């Protein structure tokens, strides 16, 4: 009997150690930081391609990471701000998919919509941002650009998309405050508009059909925002939608 108990204890110890080691592999930390000596040396000798290669997460690690950890890996990605280097934010985001393999895998995860929505709620639920992945409130524009991607919205049910729309409207003022000083000059209406498009809202689609500027804004996420009058109309449509549903 004593031998059996000893065997069980040893087996349990091995399992615990294995789980601990496994979790440590998944806590990804990028090996170089912008401005460091190593970063500058690689940049001089190999250019951005060398930086990209150094920042790529090994495939065996990447596939073991949880969806939440993939999201964190992109939020920590040192080259994330390069989204600003393109004519439109959507073009910048699509370039990120080619650079960040964490983002690429994240977009394919079936539970990505739920995971990102949860982090979005944690960000806006109070002043204690340490309980979620996003610790800098100014990063809200990056999160809204990500969650408004068609690939992410398609992973949410109709009810979940309606909840996302309602949540964004309920926290409209806080979102506005958080966006101040953000590197991405994205208006708050982007998320509402893209959710309405995904929900196939006829009233909103009618606005788009009459104004190519509005259509282009939601498709490309251009840096010049749409007019305040149009923004108010879209906001009213979003509020009407969540009340009906």
C-alpha positions in Angstrom: 0.0 0.0 0.0 2.9 2.3 0.9 4.5 1.6 -2.5 1.2 2.5 -4.3 0.9 5.8 -2.4 4.5 6.6 -3.1 4.0 5.9 -6.8 0.9 8.1 -6.9 2.8 11.0 -5.2 5.7 10.7 -7.6 3.3 10.6 -10.6 1.5 13.7 -9.3 4.8 15.5 -8.8 5.8 14.8 -12.4 2.5 16.0 -13.7 2.7 19.2 -11.7 6.2 19.8 -12.9 5.2 19.2 -16.5 2.3 21.6 -16.4 4.5 24.3 -14.8 7.2 23.8 -17.5 4.5 23.9 -20.2 3.0 27.2 -18.8 6.5 28.8 -18.7 7.0 28.1 -22.4 3.8 29.9 -23.2 4.7 33.1 -21.4 6.3 34.7 -24.4 8.7 37.6 -24.0 10.2 39.2 -27.0 14.0 38.8 -27.0 14.8 42.4 -28.1 13.4 45.8 -27.4 13.3 48.9 -29.6 16.2 51.2 -29.1 18.4 48.5 -27.4 22.0 48.0 -28.6 21.1 44.6 -30.1 18.0 46.1 -31.9 20.1 48.9 -33.4 22.8 46.5 -34.5 20.4 44.2 -36.2 18.6 47.2 -37.8 21.9 48.5 -39.2 23.2 45.1 -40.5 20.0 43.4 -41.6 17.3 46.1 -41.8 13.7 45.6 -40.7 13.7 42.1 -42.1 16.3 41.1 -39.5 14.1 42.6 -36.8 11.1 40.7 -38.1 13.0 37.5 -38.0 14.2 38.1 -34.4 10.6 38.9 -33.2 9.0 35.8 -34.8 7.7 33.3 -32.2 8.9 29.7 -32.8 6.1 27.7 -34.4 6.2 24.9 -31.8 5.6 27.5 -29.1 3.0 29.5 -31.1 0.7 26.5 -31.6 0.7 25.8 -27.9 -0.2 29.3 -26.8 -3.8 30.0 -25.7 -5.9 32.5 -27.6 -5.5 35.0 -24.7 -1.7 34.6 -24.8 -1.7 35.2 -28.6 -3.6 38.4 -28.0 -1.1 39.5 -25.4 1.8 38.6 -27.7 0.4 41.0 -30.3 -0.4 43.8 -27.7 3.3 43.4 -26.6 4.6 43.3 -30.2 7.4 45.9 -30.5 6.5 46.7 -34.1 2.8 47.2 -33.5 3.0 51.0 -34.0 4.1 50.5 -37.6 0.3 50.4 -38.4 0.7 54.2 -38.6 3.3 54.0 -41.4 0.7 53.2 -44.1 -1.8 55.4 -46.0 -4.7 53.7 -44.2 -4.9 51.9 -40.9 -6.5 48.8 -42.5 -3.4 48.5 -44.8 -1.2 48.9 -41.8 -3.1 46.2 -40.0 -2.9 43.8 -42.9 0.9 44.4 -43.0 1.0 43.5 -39.3 -0.5 40.1 -40.1 2.6 39.4 -42.3 5.0 40.6 -39.6 3.5 39.2 -36.4 2.9 35.5 -36.6 1.1 35.8 -33.2 -1.5 38.0 -34.8 -1.8 35.7 -37.8 -2.6 32.7 -35.7 -4.9 34.7 -33.4 -7.1 35.7 -36.3 -7.6 32.0 -37.1 -8.6 30.9 -33.6 -12.3 30.2 -33.3 -12.6 31.7 -29.8 -10.7 34.9 -30.8 -13.8 37.0 -30.8 -14.9 36.0 -27.3 -11.3 36.3 -25.9 -10.8 39.8 -27.3 -14.3 41.0 -26.3 -13.5 39.8 -22.8 -10.3 41.8 -22.6 -12.1 44.8 -24.1 -14.7 44.6 -21.3 -12.0 44.3 -18.7 -10.3 47.5 -20.1 -13.5 49.5 -19.8 -15.0 48.0 -16.7 -13.1 50.1 -14.3 -9.9 52.0 -13.5 -8.0 48.9 -12.5 -6.5 47.9 -15.8 -4.1 45.4 -14.2 -6.7 42.7 -14.1 -6.7 42.4 -17.9 -4.0 42.2 -20.6 -4.3 45.8 -21.7 -2.6 48.0 -19.1 -2.3 51.1 -21.3 -5.8 52.6 -21.8 -4.5 54.5 -24.9 -4.2 51.1 -26.6 -8.0 51.0 -26.9 -7.8 52.1 -30.6 -5.6 49.0 -31.4 -8.1 46.7 -29.7 -11.1 48.3 -31.5 -9.3 48.0 -34.8 -8.6 44.3 -34.1 -12.1 43.4 -32.8 -13.7 45.2 -35.7 -12.0 43.0 -38.3 -14.4 40.9 -40.3 -12.6 37.7 -39.4 -13.1 38.4 -35.7 -16.7 39.6 -35.9 -17.6 36.5 -37.9 -16.5 34.4 -34.9 -19.1 36.1 -32.7 -22.8 35.1 -32.7 -25.5 37.6 -33.6 -26.3 38.1 -29.9 -22.6 38.5 -29.0 -22.2 41.2 -31.7 -25.3 43.0 -30.4 -23.8 42.8 -26.9 -20.5 44.3 -28.3 -22.5 47.1 -29.9 -24.4 47.8 -26.7 -21.3 47.6 -24.6 -19.4 50.1 -26.8 -22.4 52.5 -26.7 -22.8 52.2 -22.9 -19.1 53.1 -22.5 -19.0 55.8 -25.2 -17.6 58.6 -22.9 -14.9 56.4 -21.3 -13.8 55.2 -24.8 -13.5 58.8 -25.9 -11.4 59.7 -22.9 -9.1 56.6 -23.4 -8.5 57.5 -27.1 -7.0 60.9 -26.2 -3.3 60.7 -27.1 -3.6 57.4 -28.8 -1.2 56.8 -31.7 -4.1 55.7 -33.9 -6.4 58.5 -34.9 -9.4 56.2 -35.1 -12.8 57.5 -34.3 -15.1 55.7 -31.9 -17.7 55.2 -34.7 -15.4 52.6 -36.5 -16.4 49.8 -34.2 -20.1 50.6 -34.3 -20.2 51.0 -38.0 -18.3 47.7 -38.7 -20.5 45.8 -36.3 -23.6 47.2 -38.1 -22.2 46.2 -41.5 -21.5 42.7 -40.2 -25.0 42.5 -38.8 -26.3 43.5 -42.2 -28.3 46.5 -40.9 -30.3 47.9 -43.8 -30.5 51.5 -42.5 -26.8 51.8 -42.1 -26.1 50.2 -45.5 -28.4 52.8 -47.0 -26.0 55.6 -45.6 -23.0 53.8 -47.1 -24.7 53.4 -50.5 -25.3 57.2 -50.7 -21.8 58.3 -49.6 -18.7 56.7 -51.0 -16.6 58.6 -48.4 -18.3 56.8 -45.6 -18.0 53.4 -47.4 -14.3 54.0 -47.9 -13.8 55.0 -44.3 -15.2 51.7 -42.9 -13.5 49.6 -45.5 -10.0 51.1 -45.3 -10.1 52.9 -41.9 -8.7 56.2 -43.4 -7.0 58.6 -41.1 -9.3 61.5 -42.0 -12.5 60.8 -40.1 -16.0 61.2 -41.5 -18.2 64.2 -40.7 -19.6 64.8 -37.3 -23.1 64.8 -38.8 -22.7 61.4 -40.4 -21.1 60.1 -37.2 -24.1 61.2 -35.2 -26.4 59.4 -37.6 -24.5 56.2 -37.4 -24.5 56.5 -33.6 -28.3 56.9 -33.6 -28.7 53.8 -35.9 -26.6 51.8 -33.5 -28.6 52.8 -30.5 -31.8 52.1 -32.3 -30.5 48.6 -33.3 -29.7 47.5 -29.7 -33.0 48.8 -28.4 -35.0 46.8 -31.1 -32.9 43.6 -30.5 
